[in-house]
């Protein structure tokens, strides 16, 4: 398996490369991820800052402040198509989160955990071989 993986936004204005394995790959069911993606959850794949290189257009940013912790979650997204290509978190400086669905091949990483499941839709069925947490 290659140690370099690529992806980007829907229109191709922003591209990225990640090197090496992620520190973590999980499914987030928080309401912010539901709103940000317009879906039931988000696939979040976390890397150290130096493992991620963005190219192309400069993304815009939106800061969401958690009503629970008070910390920000920053979405970096394409000005043209709106795709979130990167997420940074006040809680985890030096970590870059890549939305799993933006990889050219979104099947290469293994999801190991579901978080914020207290906000999960009632039709979600969790796989038996993953860690499931009500909060992060």
C-alpha positions as CSV (number, residue, x, y, z in Angstrom):
1,X,0.0,0.0,0.0
2,X,1.3,3.4,-0.9
3,X,2.2,5.8,1.9
4,X,1.1,8.8,-0.1
5,X,-2.6,9.5,-0.7
6,X,-4.3,12.4,-2.5
7,X,-7.6,14.1,-2.6
8,X,-9.4,17.4,-2.9
9,X,-12.5,19.4,-3.3
10,X,-15.3,18.6,-5.7
11,X,-14.3,21.2,-8.3
12,X,-10.6,20.4,-8.1
13,X,-9.5,24.0,-7.1
14,X,-8.0,22.6,-3.9
15,X,-5.9,19.4,-3.7
16,X,-4.0,17.8,-0.9
17,X,-1.5,15.0,-0.3
18,X,-1.1,13.1,2.9
19,X,2.0,11.0,3.7
20,X,2.1,8.0,6.1
21,X,-0.6,6.5,8.1
22,X,-3.3,8.5,10.0
23,X,-3.1,8.8,13.8
24,X,-6.8,8.1,13.9
25,X,-9.7,7.4,11.5
26,X,-13.2,7.7,13.0
27,X,-16.8,8.5,12.4
28,X,-18.1,11.6,14.1
29,X,-21.9,11.9,14.8
30,X,-21.8,15.4,16.4
31,X,-24.4,17.9,15.3
32,X,-21.7,20.2,13.9
33,X,-20.5,17.5,11.6
34,X,-24.1,16.7,10.6
35,X,-24.7,20.3,9.7
36,X,-21.3,20.8,8.0
37,X,-21.7,17.8,5.8
38,X,-25.4,17.8,5.3
39,X,-25.3,14.1,6.2
40,X,-25.8,11.8,9.2
41,X,-22.1,11.9,10.2
42,X,-18.6,12.7,9.0
43,X,-15.6,10.5,8.3
44,X,-12.6,12.2,10.0
45,X,-9.0,11.0,9.3
46,X,-6.4,12.7,11.5
47,X,-2.8,13.3,10.7
48,X,0.1,15.3,12.1
49,X,0.4,18.7,10.6
50,X,3.6,17.9,8.6
51,X,1.9,14.9,7.0
52,X,-0.6,17.1,5.1
53,X,0.2,19.4,2.2
54,X,-2.5,21.6,0.5
55,X,-2.1,22.9,-3.0
56,X,-4.1,25.0,-5.3
57,X,-6.6,27.7,-4.2
58,X,-6.5,29.1,-0.6
59,X,-9.4,27.7,1.4
60,X,-11.8,29.9,3.3
61,X,-12.4,29.2,7.0
62,X,-15.3,29.0,9.3
63,X,-15.0,28.6,13.1
64,X,-17.7,26.8,15.0
65,X,-17.5,27.2,18.7
66,X,-18.7,24.2,20.7
67,X,-21.5,24.9,23.0
68,X,-20.2,22.2,25.3
69,X,-16.4,22.8,25.5
70,X,-16.3,26.4,24.3
71,X,-13.4,25.5,22.0
72,X,-13.4,26.2,18.2
73,X,-13.5,23.7,15.3
74,X,-12.2,25.3,12.1
75,X,-13.5,24.1,8.7
76,X,-11.2,25.0,5.7
77,X,-13.4,24.9,2.6
78,X,-13.3,25.7,-1.1
79,X,-14.6,29.1,-2.1
80,X,-16.0,27.7,-5.4
81,X,-17.7,24.4,-4.5
82,X,-17.9,24.6,-0.7
83,X,-16.2,21.3,0.0
84,X,-14.5,21.1,3.4
85,X,-11.0,19.8,2.7
86,X,-9.4,20.2,6.1
87,X,-10.5,20.6,9.8
88,X,-8.3,22.0,12.6
89,X,-9.3,22.0,16.3
90,X,-8.3,24.2,19.1
91,X,-8.2,21.1,21.3
92,X,-5.5,19.5,19.1
93,X,-2.9,21.9,17.9
94,X,-0.6,20.4,15.3
95,X,-3.3,17.9,14.1
96,X,-4.9,18.2,10.6
97,X,-8.2,16.3,10.1
98,X,-9.0,15.4,6.5
99,X,-12.7,14.5,5.7
100,X,-12.5,10.9,4.5
101,X,-14.9,11.3,1.6
102,X,-12.5,13.8,-0.1
103,X,-9.8,11.3,-0.7
104,X,-9.4,10.1,-4.4
105,X,-9.6,6.6,-2.9
106,X,-11.6,6.8,0.3
107,X,-11.2,3.1,1.0
108,X,-7.6,2.9,2.0
109,X,-8.0,3.8,5.8
110,X,-9.7,1.7,8.4
111,X,-12.3,3.3,10.7
112,X,-11.7,2.3,14.3
113,X,-14.1,4.4,16.3
114,X,-17.5,6.2,16.3
115,X,-17.7,9.3,18.5
116,X,-20.5,11.7,19.7
117,X,-22.9,8.8,19.3
118,X,-25.4,10.4,21.6
119,X,-26.2,12.6,18.6
120,X,-26.3,9.7,16.1
121,X,-29.5,9.0,14.2
122,X,-31.6,6.2,15.6
123,X,-31.2,4.1,12.4
124,X,-27.4,4.0,12.6
125,X,-26.1,0.5,13.4
126,X,-22.5,0.4,14.8
127,X,-20.2,-2.3,13.6
128,X,-19.3,-4.8,16.4
129,X,-15.5,-4.4,15.9
130,X,-15.2,-0.6,16.6
131,X,-15.0,1.6,19.7
132,X,-18.3,3.5,20.3
133,X,-18.3,6.6,22.5
134,X,-21.2,8.8,23.5
135,X,-18.8,11.8,23.5
136,X,-15.3,12.4,22.0
